[in-house]
Amino acid sequence: MMTHTRGFVRTALKHWLGQIILILIIGISFWLLIHQPRSVPPNLYPYLTSLKPELVLSCIRDGDSFSPNRWADLLAIKSTLSAAEAKDLLLQIRNHTEYNDLNWGNLSQGVRNTITQRRNYLISYPFYLPGAYVFPVQGKTWYQDSFGADREGGKRRHEGTDLFSPEGTPIISASSGRIEKLGWNRLGGERVGVRGDDGNYYYYAHLKEINPALVIGQRINKGDLLGTMGHTGDALTTPDHLHFGIQLPNEEWINPYPFLAVWQHFS
């Protein structure tokens, strides 16, 4: 009787252990599925970062309420075609012709496909849509496009944009997302890293102070206070500035300057 009972217990334990392992495997697989980086087209960010801020702002200003995506129509066309090639299409848009109803004339199918693809990028990844992101510095600031410049005598490249303002100027989150990194590192000094809802990593470095209310894993919204302008880390001997960087889920750093120039205009 005792032997039979032990065998029953062992069988039951094996059964429940198997069920628990199965549940854990399913749970881990589901977690990995929902937390995997958003898959993006390989030519998306090369296109977005190649756009001149002046062209973006011009297309946004020329857009109207007739279509919520009018600015994207204009920008996709103007960033692909010469002024002469785009003339007839732009005239149609000014006459309130919807994008799907445009007469493309003699343009090849390949060119039409490129324009449509770029339009879809601008709509689906609205980095240039007014209000979707905010400029990370509150107050007057100065900056220029220094992405890729030499650092440490050519040992590395600059992987962001430096924004200069007086010490203590508030630094806010450009995007909504979650706090992923907080505190000191050698190069960045006091820094905050935000994993944006778009999947990208937003890096704010050289802060004088970090907002003490922030904790790793915390949900934040665009415009929330991250800290104040400083010159910590390897910026100790430089004027006060924010190093702002954007890293894609594949760990590639991209040039934030075009985005910043547009966000500043609407912030």
C-alpha positions, 0 to 999 in steps of 0.5 A, a space after each residue: 500500500 505504501 509503495 502504491 501511494 509513493 508511486 502515485 505521488 511521484 506520478 502526480 508530482 511529475 505531472 504537475 512539474 511538467 505543467 509548470 514547466 509548460 506554463 513557464 515556457 509559454 509565458 517566457 515565449 509570450 514575453 519575448 514576443 511582445 517585448 521584441 524590438 519593432 521591426 522596421 524597414 532597413 531604409 526607413 531611418 536613412 530616409 528620415 534623417 536625410 530630410 532637410 529640416 527646412 524642407 520638412 517645415 515648409 511642407 508642414 506649413 503648406 499643408 492644410 486641413 483638407 487632408 490630415 496627411 497633406 504635409 506627408 504628401 508634399 514631403 514625399 513628393 518634394 524629397 523624391 522629385 526635382 522641382 520640374 518633375 513635381 510641379 504638376 503633382 503639387 498643383 493637383 494637391 493644391 487643388 485638393 486632389 486626394 493622394 490616391 486620385 493623383 494623375 502621375 503622368 509619365 512618372 515610372 511605376 518605380 518612382 511612384 512606388 518610392 514616393 508612396 513608400 516614403 509617404 507611408 513612412 512619414 505617416 507610420 513613423 511620425 517623427 516630424 508630425 507636430 506634437 508627436 515629440 517635443 524638444 528636450 531643452 526648455 529655454 534658449 539653446 544653441 546647437 549644430 549638426 555635429 553627428 559623426 565628428 571626431 572625439 578623443 583624437 579620432 578614437 570614436 565618433 560623436 553619436 548625438 547632438 550637443 545642445 548648449 544652455 546655461 547650467 540648471 536649464 530643465 531637460 525634458 523627455 522628447 518621447 513617451 516611454 519607460 526609464 531604462 537607465 539612470 545615474 553615472 557612467 564614464 562618458 555621459 556623467 549623470 545620464 538618463 536613458 528612456 526606451 521610447 514607445 517607438 522602440 528607440 533608446 533616447 539618451 540624455 547625458 552630462 546632466 547636473 542633476 537627475 530628477 530624484 522622482 525617477 526610477 528604472 522601469 517607470 513610465 513617463 510621458 513626453 515633456 516630463 522632467 528628466 533633470 537639469 543641464 550640466 557638464 558631468 562625465 567627459 564634459 567636465 571641461 566643456 560648456 554646459 550642454 546636453 548630449 542627446 542621442 537616439 539609438 535604434 533597437 539594433 544598437 545603431 546610433 542615428 543623427 538626431 539633428 533633423 528631428 531636433 530642428 523640427 521639434 524645436 519649431 513646434 515646442 
